[in-house]
Amino acid sequence: MITFGMPYLLETPEMEDAARLCAELGLSFVELNMNFPACQARRLDPQLLYHLKREYGVFFTLHLPEEFDPFTFAEPVRRAWMEVLRDALTLAQALDMPIVNMHLPKGVYITLPEEKVYLYHRYAEEYAAAAESLRDACERAFAGSSVRVGIENTGGFAPHERQVIRTLLDSEVFGLTLDIGHSHAAGNCDEPFYREWDDRLIHMHGHDAQGSRCHLALGDGDIDLAERFAWAERCGARVVLETKTVGALRASVARLTRWTGKI
């Protein structure tokens, strides 16, 4: 059975608002988003979150800031991002969160007359070394823990990015998050890669999409949701119904049985 959850939303500014709505909708977890001021790992009170887990029968996952970039060539900036990661991992372990989710940053590119050159591609050795450092740091931090780091697709992985993901997946600490809307908008170009690593799919962001428009309520777009949710169930991946409004979330939950038969 798939475990479904909801994202932290602008309309649920207090942690209890989110936990209450999650329980009301019959969902299992809230994905806290560190882009929001209230969701900064260092600021969050583990005791409050633990109380909400008990009070509403829900749990929490955590999404790192979208601009999180532990590969940057600027060493002081990289250290700062690693500090953000350490705060997130500490909170995740304290709350027994199953996953900390991250986007794979594309980094800076240089626009030449005929092409864009991504610096992480041009300076592949430095990029690979930073990935190994991230992998090893997470292995040390998660020793004896069940928390995992999920790597999420955004606009399609380039070959050099897929190689770095393979480096991270050398460690059992890392797994894959499939955002089905991002995948649809990118022409599902990452799907063969995800199929190759089917056994490492641990998390899914579930929302509908139409063309490049993502984060639609389920049923408002063109994605084959039955196939995607069957894939999640086969892999044991939990699913965040990643809409951006409470109204779209309610609509998604109300329609969910069309593609799953259950919540």
N, C-alpha and C positions, 0 to 999 in steps of 0.2 A: 504494500500500500504506500502511495506517495504521501510524504509529509509536506503540506502546503503552508506557506507563511505570507507575510505582507511586508512592504518596505516602510521605513519611517517616512512620514509625510508632513508637508507644510501644515496640513490641517490637524495634525496631532502633535502640537508643540511640546507637550509634557509627556514624559515617559509613561505615566499612568494612562493618559489618553490613548496612546498607542497600544498598550497592553490590554486595556478595556475593550477597544475596538477589535483587536485580534481575537479575544475570547468570544465577543459577541458574534463574530462572523464564523466561528467554528474553526478558525485557523490555529496553527500550532506555534508559530514563532514570529518575531519582529526582527527584521534586518536593520540594525542601527547603521546610520550613514555618517561617517566622520566628516563629510562636507558641511554638516550642520553644526552650529556652535554648541548645541546641547548634547551632541554625541561625541565630543572629544574624549578620547579614552582616559586621559589624565584627569578630566573634570568629572567624569561619571562616578557615582557612588556605588560600589559593588553591593553594599548592603541594601540600598534601595532597589536595585535590579533583582537581587535575590528575593526580597520581599514581594516584588511584583510577580516573579516566577511562581512563588507559592500562592499568592492571592488569586491570580488569574489562570494558573495552570498553563502558562506559556513559557517559551524560552527565547533566547536572543542569539542572533548571529551579528557579525560586524563587517561593514564595508569600509575599507581604507579610503582616504581622500582620492578623488579621481586623478588628481595631479601627482599622486605618490610616485616617486621615481628614485628607486635605490640604485640605479645604474649611472646616474649623472656623473660626468667627468669632473665636476667641481667638488673636490673632496669635502670641504666644510658643509656643503649642501647635502651631500650624500650622508654624512654623519648625522645631520639633523633629521633626514628622512628615516634613518635607521633608529633614531630615538623615538620618532613617532611609531614606528613598527614595534619597538620594544614595549611601549605603553599599550599598544593594541593587544599584543600577545599576553602581557601580564593580565589585562582585563579579561581576555578570552579564557585564560586558564582559571582565573578566580571564579568565573561564572560557568565554567564547563561548557563554553560555546563550542559547537562542532566545527565552525569554520570562520576564518577571517578572509574576506574576499578582496582581490586586487585586480585592477586593470593592468595590462602590460603596456607601459608607456612607450610611445613611438619615438620620443625624444625630438631633438631639433633637426631640421633639414635645411639644406642650402639649395636655393633655387638657381639652377644653371639655365642657360638658354634652351637646352633641349631636355632637361630632366630635373627631378628633385633628387638630391643625394642625402639620404639619412645618415647622420654621423655615426649612429650605432652600427650601421652597415659598413661604412668606410673604415671605422676603427674597431673592427670585429674582435681583436684580441682583448682590448680594454673592456669591451662590452661583455665578452665571455668571462673575463676575470671577475667583473662585478657580479655576474650571475652566480658564479661559484661561491663568492663571498656571501651573497644573500642566502643561498642554499645552506651553506655551512652554519651561518648564524641562526637560521631558523631551526636547523637540526639540534643545535645546542640549546636553544630556548625551549624547544618542545620535547626534550628528552623525557620519556615516561608519560607524555600527555597524549590525549586523543584529538586535540585540536589540529585542524589542517588549514593550509593556505590554498585558496582556490584562485586560479588564474583565469580571468575572464576575457573573452574575445570582445573586440569593439568594431573596428572597420576592416577586419581581414588581416591575418598574420602574414608578414613577408617571410621569405625563406630564412633570413638571419634571425628573425624572431622565433620561428619554429625551432631552430637549433637551440636557442637559449631556453625555450620551454622544455625541450628534451633534457637539457642540463638540470633544470630544476626538478623535473620528474624523476631524475635519478634518485631522489630522496622521497621516501614514503610520506614525508611531511606535506608534500605538495600534491594537489589534485587539480582538476579542471572544472571551471564553471562555464556552462554554455548559456549565453544570452541569445534566446531564439529570435528576438526582434532584431538585434544587431546583426545576427547571422543572415536573416532574411534580407535586410537592407544591403548587405554586402554580397548578395547573390549566392549565399550559402557556400562561399568559397572555402571556408574553414571546415566544412563538414567532413571531408575525407580525413583530415588530421584528427578530428574528434573521434571518428570511427576507428582510426588506428589505435587510439588510446582509450577505447571504450571502457576498459576496466578502471580508468582513473577519473571518470565523470562522477563528481560527487555533489554537484550543485547546479541549479538551473534558474535563470531569470525568465519567467514565463509571462509574456505579454504578446498581444497581437501587433501586427505591422502591415502597412500598406505602402508599397514602394519603399521610400526612405523614411516614412513616418512610423516611428516606434512608440512603444509604451501605450498602445491603445488597449481598451478593454477587450477581453477575450470575446471573439465573435465579430469584432468590428474591422477585421483585416483579412489577410489572405493566407495566413500560416496554417499548415496542416497540424492542428493542435493535438488531435488524437494520436498522431504518429509521434509527436514530440513528447507527450506525456507518457506514452507507452515506453519510449526510450528511457525516460527518467526512471520509470518504475522498474524496468529491466536492470538498470544500473544501480538502483538504490539511491538515486540522487533526490535530495529535497528540492522543492520549487518555491521560489518567491514570486508571488503575483505582482510583478513590478509595474504597476500603474503609477500615475503621478497625482491622482485625486482620490478622495474617498468615494465619490460617486462611481468612478470607473472601477474601483476595487470592489464595491458592492455588486456592480453589474457582473464583474468577472466571477465572483463567488456564486452568484445566483445562476449563472450559465454553466458552471464547471461540470455538472453531471452530464452535459451533452458529450463531453469528450473522455470522461473518466468513469462515469457511473457512480462516483462517490467523491467525498472530500477526504 
